[in-house]
């Protein structure tokens, strides 16, 4: 029924009967792509189409892409950032959730967690906006002072103060804010598909809870697993009964093994 309603020949007269401002809008699915190189241009139509082709997605599956953090807030020399992807189809969104390849880089993709709206005047999460705020004075989102956030002179993160938690060290807009995290957890728990990695569809592949998916994932690499081969290779070439220094060990570790091209 929903697919039938989205047909242009059906959607236009249907919305017209509802009123002049009524619109039939297809549902979109928002994803977060983590640690995308800042050289990526989300505003380029050609770049998005190439990303779809490289990852086996249908043409037009990515409706739009936007950097989550405003560019002026980036750290000097920052190399990667989080990207918001808006997908047009649930199956294409679930395909992207398995991960995307960008050149030789593998990008982790997760579902976007919708955050509660924060009032730009008093900084609270009480469900109102600045135009309806009854607070007498502005509250700064960065230092909790009685001024507009745009006029805040504080630049040192150690001097930030949260207007909600009343704690120093982070601002009200910080995603690590305990108040924001508790609000998000409560909001997420009320969703029917809470706790699932994918958008739930008729396909059993999407019924895997996040905890089960995490349990099946391979353990993260340890330091020893990354340097074990180097140690074993050096030990095999070291004469028995001798003890190497750190400098001599790394000088041998940097050399290719015998017979290597």
N, C-alpha and C positions, 0 to 999 in steps of 0.2 A: 504494500500500500504506500509506504514511504517513497519507494523508487518510482512508483506511478505518479505520485504527487509532484515529484521533482521534474517531471517532463515539462519543457517550456509551454507546450500546448495546453497543459493542465494547470501549471502553477500560476500563469498570468491571469486567467479568468477567476481562479480560486481566490487569489489575493485581492482581486478587484471587488469581489463580493464582500470581502471582510472590511474593506475601507481603503481610502486613497493611500494611507501610509503603511498598509500591511505589505509584508514581503515574505515569500517562501525562500528560506535560506538553507542550503544544504549544510549538515553538520560537518565541522572540521575537527581535526585531531592534532593537538599540539604536543610536540616532542622537544626534548632538550638534548642537543648534541654537545658533548663535553670536550673541552680542550681542542677546539678547532683552530688551526693556524690563522693568525690575524691577517695574513695575506689573502684569505678567502674573501671574495666580494659577494655578499648576499644580495646585493641590489642588481646584480647582473643576471639577466634572463638566460644568457648562454651558459653561464657557470652553473646555474641550477639544472638546466637540461643536461649538461655533461655529467653532473652528479647523479642524475637519474639513470643515465645510460650506463655509467660505470658500475652501478649497484643493482642493475636489473629491475629498476622501478619503471612503471608506466609513465609515458610522457604526460606532464602536467600533474603528476602525483604530488609534487611539492608546490603548494599554492604560493607560499612566500617564505622568506627567511629573514631573521632580524637578530642582530647582536643583543643579548640580554642586558649587558651593562652599557650605559652610555659611553661613547668614545672618550669624552673628557675625563672620565673617572678611571681610565686605565693607568696602570703603573708605568713609569718610564721603562722602556725596554721590554715590555710584556710581549710574549711570543704567541700565546694561545688565549682563547676566550670561549665562553659558552655561547651557543647559537640556538635560537628558537626556530623550530621548523613547524610550519603549519601544513598538514597533510589533508588531502581531499577525500581519501578513501580509507576505511578502517583496515582493510587487508594490506594496503600499501604501508599504512602506519605500522602495523605489526611486523611487516617485513623489515622496515627500517629499524625497528626496535632490536633486531638481532645484531645490529651494528652496521656502520657504513665505512666504506673505504674512500679516502681522499688522497689520491696519489698513492704513496707507499705507507701512508699513515692509517691506522685503524681507529675509528672514532666510536666511542661508547655513546649509545643513545638510550634515553630513558623517557618515560612519560612525564609530562609537565605536571607539577603539583600546583594547583590553583591556590594562590595566597589570598587571605582576606584583605579587603580594601582598607587602606590607612588614610585617615583624615590628614590632609596637607596643612591644616591649621593647628590642631591640638595633638596630632600624631597618634591618636587612639585608634583601636580596632573595634569601635562600638557600632559599626555599620552605617555611619553617616559620612558625608563628604564636606569639604570646606565651605561650600555655599550654604549648608544647613547647620554648620557648627555654631554652638552657642557660647564657646569660650570667649572670654573678654580679651585675651591677648594671644598673639602668635606664640607657638612653641617651636623651637628649632629642632629639626630632626637630627642634627649632628651633635649639638652640645647641650640640648634641653634648655637653652636660654630663652628669654622673653623677646625674641626677634624672629624675623623670617629666616627660613633655612637658607635662602639665596644670599642673605646678608651676613652669614656666619663667618667670622674671621679665623676660626679654628681650623688648622691644617694637620696638626699632629694627631695621629690615631690614638695615642695614649691619653689625650685630653678629651676624647669623645665621651659623651654621656647619653645613655638611652633615656628618652622621655617616658617610656613605658616600664622598663625594668628598674629604673632609678639606679642603674649600675654604670660604673666608669669602664672605659675600654672598648666600647662599641657604640655605634649610632643606632637610631631607631630604624634606619633603613637597612641595617646589616642583616643578612640572611641567617646569621648564627645567633640572633637575638633569642633568648629563651622564651620570651613572651610570644614572639612570632611563631616559633617552633611548636609551642603548645597549641596555638590557634590552628596551625596547619594540621597537626595530628588529629585534633578534634574534628576538623572539617573533612579530612580524608576518611576518617572512620565512619562517617555517615554515608559514604558512597556505596552503592550496591556492589561495585567491582573492586572495593578496597582490598589490598593485599595481593593483587594479581599483577604480574609483570606486563602482560599484554592487555589490549582492549579485548574484552570477552566477546566472542562471537559464537556461532554454531560449531566452529571447528574445535575439537578436543585439544588441539595444540595450544590454544589460548587459555586453557583452564588451569594452567600450572601456577600455583601460588609463588610469591616472591621467595618465601623461605625455602621451598622445595627446589626452586631454580638455583638459589645460592648454595644449597647443600650439594647439588650435582656439579657445580662448577669446580674446576681444578684449583687446588690451593695456590695462593700467590707464591711467586718464586722467592726463596730465601737467599741471603747473601752467600751461604755455602754452596747452594745449587748453581750459582752463577760463576763461582771461582774454583769449583771442585776440579773441573777438567784441567785447569791451568796448574793446580797443585800436583795432580797425578802425573801430568806430562813432565813437569820439572823433576819430580821425585824419580821418575823412571830413568832420567839421564844423569842423575847425581851419583857420584861414586859412593858406595856403601861406607858408613862410618864417618861421614863428613857432615858438617853443619854449615849451612849457607847463611850469609848476611841478608838483610832485607834488600839492599841495593843489588846484590848479585842475583837474588831470586827474581826481581822484577826485570832485570836486564835479560835474563834467560826467558822469562815469560813473554817478553815482547818480541822474541825471535820466532820465526815460523818453525814448525817441527820439521825434522829431517825428511827429505823426499817431497816436501810441499813445493808447489810451483809459486 
